Amino acid sequence: MKEIILASASPRRSWLLKQAGIVFKTVPSDVEEVIGEAAAPEELVLRLSRMKAESVAGKLGGTHSATESLVIGADTVVIKDGILGKPADKADAFNMLKALQGGWHEVITGITVVSVPGFKSLEGYERTRVKIKGMSDEAIFNYINTGEPMDKAGAYGIQGIGALIVERIEGCYFNVVGLPLMRLGVMLEEFGIKLF
């Protein structure tokens, strides 16, 4: 039996895996999420998800030699006239939400799965289009004051209070939350994990 390990401290990613009935352990990576030089968003999320998965897999490689493990790394960004990560402060969150409101943007999540031992890996990404409704400055500030936007790429959470500002999506809902489950399921099946 392969042990599944989520290389993330994200409560949203943990919640999604539990919702899908996947038994796993959490071992957060210590990788710093730096956007860096003008990388294409797809390359960025794949690079960061790979770094997270490989960081945790490397630690496990020396300590879990008797246990076969699959390590899942993921990274999500929001794209609107450039890459939007997590807001640095309330002013940054306001600027992000102001830019997103009234129009469409994209959410891209990269996923990497690494096996231990062996360090075989698979990676891929998912893209979803999201439309945020038009909002007054007061509404944006009120949303920011809930605290929800502060640890989320693009400064909103579709699965929380932010659901009230999402007008429409095209693509995978779970991708916007932070982990596209269908794509992950296909990847796990390639490692011999049967989810049904």
N, C-alpha and C positions, 0 to 999 in steps of 0.2 A: 504494500500500500504506500503510495507516494504521499508525503506530507506537503501540504500547500502552505506557503508563507507569503504574506502580503508585506512588501517592503514599503510600508506607508503608515503614518500615524493618523491619516485622515479618517474621522469617524464616518464620513459619507461613503468612502470606499468599503470600509468594514461593513456598514449597514447593507450595501448592495450585495456583497458576497453572501452575507447571512440570508438576505432575501432570496437569493438564488439557491439556497440550501447547500452552499459550499462550506465544508469544514476546513478551517484554516487557523494559523497562528499569525500574530502580528509581530514583525521585527522591523521597526522603522529604520530607514537608511539615514546616514548622516550627510548625505549629498546636499550641497548648497544649490538652490534653484536659481542659477544665474542665467539670465537671458543672453548676455554676451553680444558679440558682433553680429549684426544683421543677418542671422541665419534664417532660412525659410522656416516658417512655423512647423511644417511637417518634420524637417530635420531636427529642429529644436526639441520637440516633444519626444521624438525617438531617441535622441542623444540623452536627454535627462531620464527617460524611463529606463534606458539601458544602464546608465550609470547607477541608478538606484538599485535595480535588480542585481547587477554585478557586484555592487558594494556589499549587499547582504549575502549574496551567494558566496563571495570570497571569505566572509567571516564564518559561514557555515561549513565551508569546504574542509576546514581543519578540525571541526568539532562534532560534525554529524556524519562521520564516515559510514556508520552502519545504517543510516536512514536516507532513503532516496527522497529528495525534496524538489519541489518546483517553486521558484521565487518569482513573484509577480511585482514588477515595477510599473508605475504609471505616472504620467504628467499631463496636465491640462492647461491650455492657454485659450484666451479669447482674442479674436482678430477683428479689429476695426481700425482701419488706417494705421496698421502696425500691430505689434503684439502687446496685449495687455496681460500682465501677470496679476499678482495680488497687490492691493493698494498699500502704499507705505503709511498712509495716515488718512484722516477724514477728508482733507482737501483733495488728495489723490483719488479717493473713492468718489467724491463729488464730480471731479473732472471726467472720470471713466463713465459714470452713469449719465452724465450730461451728454457725452459723446454717443453713448449707446441708445439713449431714449429716442423714440420716434422712428427707428429704422432697424435694418437687419445687420447682424454680425455673424461670425462663425465661431464655433467652439471646436477645438481639435484636441483629442486625447491620444497620446502615444502609449502603447503597452509593450512591455518586453517580458517574456517568460524565460527563465534560465533554470536548467536542471542541475542538481548537485547530487552526486558527483558527475563529472563529465563536461559540465558547462556548455552543453548544447543550448542554443537560444533561438527563439522565434520572436519577431517583433512586427508590429503593424500599428496603424492609426485609424481613427474614426473622425469624421467631420459632420457637424450638424449646424444648420442655419437657424438662428433665433431672432425673432422680432420683439423688441421691447416697446411697450406703449409710450406715447408722449406723456411727459410728466412736468409739473411745475417745479421750480427750484425748491419750494417748500416741501413738496412730496419727496423729492430726492433726499433732502436733509432729514426728513422724518424717517425714511427708510434707513439711512446711514446711522441714525441715532438708536436703531434697534440693535446695532452691533453686528448684525448678520453679514454685511458686506466685507468685513475687515480681513477675513482669512480666505477669501475666494477670488479666483481669477476673474477679472472683469467686474468685481465688486458687487456680485449678486449671487443668490442661491436659488435655483429654480425649484428645489425641493422644500424650501421654507417659505418665509414671508414673501420672498422674491417671486413666488408663483403669481402673486397679484399684479406684477408688472410685465410678465411674459405674455405677449399677445398671441404668438404662434411659434411653432417650431417645424422644421423640415428635417427629418432624420431621426437619429436615436436619442430618445429622452435621457437614457442612462448615461450617455456620453456627456451630456451637459452637467449631470450630477458629478461625474468624474471617473466613470469606469464603464465603457460600453460592454455590457454583459454578453451579448450575442457573439461579438468578435472574440472576447476572452474565452467563451465556451468552445468556439472552434479551435482556438489555439491549444486549450487544455486537452481537447480530444486528440490533437496531433501528438500529445505526450502520453496517450493511452488512458486519460481520465474520462470515464463515462459519466456524464452528469444526469442521465435518465436511467 
